[in-house]
Amino acid sequence: MDRQRVTSSSIGPSEYEVFLSFWDEDARHNFIDHLYVALHRKGIRTFRIDDLRGGDIALGLLHAIEKSRLVLVILSDNYVRSSWCLDELVKIMKCRKEMGKIVFPVFYHVDPSHVRNQRGSYGE
């Protein structure tokens, strides 16, 4: 999915329990879809970019992050190569600092030490 063309600001007043932050092409149609379905089956309101419709995507994502109880950041090799994902991560970390948002990293085919020590694609 091309994140540049998908837009929304119509999140509404409802709150999500989980916001999923991920790079589409690394995780779609497998891990993210399975995670989303599993959370949904347990009755956990989960936001992913597919939920956006119409409006300004950046504003829609910010509202969804703010209205989510916690954020799962699915870190993959291409996540850090995406300026879109990095901008989203900046917003997430700002919400963590200013609003006490709970943020959990999920390492998807990435060695956590590469992220921690900024090696591999995380050191470029």
KARASUL-V204032 format. One line per field, one symbol per residue. burial: + if it has 24 or more other C-alpha atoms within 12 Angstrom, else -. Layout:
burial: ???
This chain:
burial: --+---++--+----+++++++++-++----+--++--------++++++++----++-+++++++++++++++++++++-+--+--++-+++-+-----+++-++++-+----+---------
